[in-house]
Amino acid sequence: MDDLTFIVVDDAVFMRTVLKKMLIEASYQVVGEAGILVNPDSVVEISKAITKILDGEENYINNLITKGKEQAKKFTWENSTKLLEDIYEMM
């Protein structure tokens, strides 16, 4: 019984690592170069990102806006379905 418990816990740790990696990759696919990705647990990273945007030059901000609009065009229902299918196949 103890061996079975260890296997379940070990698998849970492994799956948490896999899911975390998939979420990071998915975040980049959504944001691309159209934003700033930060560690959501890091107040310092979040603060730096906000400051970068608020203190950013107009060209930097307009560039993010343009890239954001282009990035948004990638997310059709067909592409979203394909992405979900790929994620399920990885599991």
PASEBA-1860 file (N, C-alpha, C; in nm, 3 decimals):
! residues 91
1> MDDLTFIV> 0.082/-0.119/0.000/0.000/0.000/0.000/0.087/0.125/0.000 ~ 0.195/0.125/0.073/0.282/0.242/0.076/0.344/0.269/-0.061 ~ 0.378/0.162/-0.135/0.435/0.180/-0.268/0.336/0.248/-0.362 ~ 0.211/0.209/-0.355/0.107/0.268/-0.439/0.090/0.416/-0.406 ~ 0.090/0.449/-0.281/0.078/0.589/-0.239/0.193/0.671/-0.293 ~ 0.312/0.618/-0.287/0.430/0.689/-0.339/0.416/0.713/-0.489 ~ 0.368/0.615/-0.563/0.354/0.628/-0.708/0.253/0.738/-0.741 ~ 0.142/0.743/-0.670/0.041/0.845/-0.695/0.098/0.984/-0.667
9> VDDAVFMR> 0.168/1.000/-0.556/0.227/1.129/-0.522/0.332/1.166/-0.625 ~ 0.417/1.070/-0.662/0.522/1.094/-0.761/0.460/1.137/-0.894 ~ 0.354/1.071/-0.937/0.286/1.108/-1.061/0.224/1.247/-1.050 ~ 0.171/1.281/-0.934/0.111/1.413/-0.915/0.217/1.522/-0.929 ~ 0.334/1.500/-0.872/0.442/1.597/-0.883/0.485/1.610/-1.029 ~ 0.499/1.499/-1.098/0.536/1.500/-1.240/0.433/1.576/-1.323 ~ 0.305/1.548/-1.301/0.200/1.614/-1.379/0.196/1.763/-1.350 ~ 0.222/1.804/-1.227/0.225/1.946/-1.193/0.336/2.015/-1.273
17> TVLKKMLI> 0.451/1.949/-1.284/0.562/2.004/-1.361/0.526/2.015/-1.509 ~ 0.463/1.910/-1.562/0.423/1.910/-1.703/0.320/2.019/-1.729 ~ 0.220/2.030/-1.643/0.116/2.131/-1.661/0.172/2.272/-1.650 ~ 0.265/2.294/-1.558/0.326/2.426/-1.543/0.402/2.462/-1.671 ~ 0.476/2.368/-1.726/0.550/2.393/-1.850/0.453/2.423/-1.965 ~ 0.344/2.348/-1.973/0.247/2.371/-2.080/0.182/2.508/-2.066 ~ 0.153/2.550/-1.943/0.092/2.682/-1.922/0.187/2.795/-1.961 ~ 0.315/2.778/-1.932/0.414/2.878/-1.971/0.420/2.888/-2.122
25> EASYQVVG> 0.426/2.773/-2.190/0.431/2.773/-2.336/0.304/2.831/-2.395 ~ 0.189/2.796/-2.337/0.062/2.849/-2.386/0.055/3.000/-2.366 ~ 0.107/3.048/-2.255/0.107/3.194/-2.230/0.186/3.265/-2.337 ~ 0.301/3.210/-2.373/0.382/3.275/-2.477/0.309/3.270/-2.611 ~ 0.240/3.160/-2.640/0.166/3.151/-2.765/0.057/3.258/-2.770 ~ -0.004/3.287/-2.659/-0.111/3.387/-2.656/-0.052/3.527/-2.666 ~ 0.050/3.556/-2.589/0.106/3.690/-2.583/0.203/3.717/-2.697 ~ 0.290/3.622/-2.727/0.392/3.643/-2.830/0.479/3.762/-2.795
33> EAGILVNP> 0.503/3.847/-2.893/0.583/3.968/-2.872/0.493/4.089/-2.844 ~ 0.365/4.061/-2.814/0.268/4.169/-2.797/0.250/4.211/-2.653 ~ 0.333/4.162/-2.565/0.318/4.198/-2.425/0.440/4.157/-2.346 ~ 0.429/4.169/-2.218/0.538/4.135/-2.128/0.491/4.021/-2.038 ~ 0.559/3.909/-2.044/0.526/3.797/-1.956/0.604/3.811/-1.826 ~ 0.536/3.789/-1.716/0.599/3.798/-1.584/0.560/3.677/-1.501 ~ 0.639/3.651/-1.399/0.605/3.548/-1.302/0.494/3.606/-1.215 ~ 0.376/3.543/-1.214/0.264/3.600/-1.137/0.287/3.600/-0.986
41> DSVVEISK> 0.388/3.526/-0.940/0.419/3.523/-0.798/0.526/3.625/-0.759 ~ 0.577/3.699/-0.857/0.685/3.793/-0.829/0.636/3.937/-0.835 ~ 0.625/3.998/-0.719/0.583/4.137/-0.711/0.683/4.226/-0.785 ~ 0.811/4.192/-0.777/0.916/4.271/-0.842/0.899/4.268/-0.994 ~ 0.878/4.149/-1.051/0.860/4.139/-1.196/0.735/4.214/-1.242 ~ 0.627/4.200/-1.169/0.502/4.268/-1.204/0.524/4.419/-1.199 ~ 0.588/4.466/-1.094/0.615/4.608/-1.078/0.701/4.663/-1.192 ~ 0.806/4.588/-1.228/0.894/4.631/-1.338/0.818/4.637/-1.470
49> AITKILDG> 0.730/4.540/-1.494/0.654/4.539/-1.619/0.558/4.657/-1.626 ~ 0.491/4.685/-1.517/0.399/4.800/-1.514/0.475/4.930/-1.536 ~ 0.589/4.943/-1.469/0.672/5.064/-1.483/0.722/5.078/-1.627 ~ 0.761/4.966/-1.687/0.811/4.969/-1.825/0.704/5.022/-1.920 ~ 0.581/4.982/-1.897/0.472/5.028/-1.984/0.437/5.174/-1.954 ~ 0.424/5.207/-1.826/0.387/5.344/-1.791/0.494/5.447/-1.829 ~ 0.620/5.406/-1.819/0.730/5.497/-1.853/0.775/5.481/-1.998 ~ 0.709/5.392/-2.071/0.751/5.360/-2.207/0.734/5.476/-2.303
57> EENYINNL> 0.821/5.476/-2.403/0.809/5.576/-2.508/0.684/5.545/-2.591 ~ 0.635/5.645/-2.657/0.514/5.629/-2.737/0.532/5.520/-2.844 ~ 0.650/5.515/-2.905/0.677/5.412/-3.007/0.668/5.271/-2.948 ~ 0.720/5.254/-2.827/0.716/5.123/-2.760/0.571/5.081/-2.736 ~ 0.492/5.172/-2.685/0.352/5.143/-2.654/0.274/5.115/-2.783 ~ 0.294/5.198/-2.884/0.225/5.177/-3.012/0.266/5.044/-3.075 ~ 0.392/5.007/-3.058/0.440/4.879/-3.110/0.369/4.762/-3.040 ~ 0.352/4.772/-2.908/0.278/4.669/-2.836/0.133/4.660/-2.883
65> ITKGKEQA> 0.073/4.774/-2.907/-0.067/4.777/-2.955/-0.078/4.711/-3.092 ~ 0.012/4.747/-3.183/0.010/4.689/-3.317/0.032/4.538/-3.313 ~ 0.132/4.496/-3.236/0.159/4.353/-3.224/0.043/4.280/-3.157 ~ -0.022/4.346/-3.063/-0.138/4.287/-2.996/-0.253/4.261/-3.092 ~ -0.277/4.357/-3.180/-0.385/4.340/-3.279/-0.352/4.227/-3.377 ~ -0.225/4.219/-3.417/-0.183/4.111/-3.507/-0.193/3.976/-3.437 ~ -0.151/3.972/-3.313/-0.155/3.848/-3.236/-0.300/3.801/-3.218 ~ -0.392/3.893/-3.197/-0.532/3.859/-3.176/-0.593/3.792/-3.299
73> KKFTWENS> -0.545/3.826/-3.417/-0.597/3.768/-3.540/-0.568/3.618/-3.551 ~ -0.470/3.570/-3.476/-0.433/3.428/-3.481/-0.534/3.339/-3.410 ~ -0.619/3.398/-3.328/-0.705/3.318/-3.243/-0.846/3.305/-3.298 ~ -0.855/3.223/-3.402/-0.986/3.187/-3.458/-1.037/3.065/-3.382 ~ -1.161/3.030/-3.403/-1.215/2.910/-3.339/-1.138/2.787/-3.386 ~ -1.101/2.783/-3.514/-1.028/2.668/-3.568/-0.891/2.654/-3.501 ~ -0.819/2.766/-3.489/-0.687/2.761/-3.427/-0.696/2.726/-3.278 ~ -0.797/2.778/-3.211/-0.814/2.748/-3.068/-0.844/2.600/-3.047
81> TKLLEDIY> -0.926/2.543/-3.134/-0.958/2.401/-3.126/-0.833/2.316/-3.146 ~ -0.753/2.352/-3.244/-0.629/2.279/-3.272/-0.535/2.286/-3.152 ~ -0.522/2.401/-3.091/-0.435/2.418/-2.975/-0.480/2.328/-2.860 ~ -0.610/2.324/-2.833/-0.662/2.238/-2.727/-0.638/2.091/-2.758 ~ -0.657/2.052/-2.883/-0.631/1.914/-2.922/-0.485/1.878/-2.899 ~ -0.395/1.968/-2.932/-0.251/1.944/-2.912/-0.219/1.927/-2.763 ~ -0.281/2.010/-2.680/-0.257/2.001/-2.536/-0.306/1.866/-2.483 ~ -0.425/1.825/-2.524/-0.479/1.697/-2.477/-0.392/1.580/-2.523
89> EMM> -0.338/1.589/-2.644/-0.251/1.482/-2.695/-0.121/1.473/-2.615 ~ -0.073/1.587/-2.564/0.050/1.587/-2.485/0.030/1.520/-2.348 ~ -0.094/1.517/-2.300/-0.121/1.462/-2.168/-0.122/1.315/-2.178
END
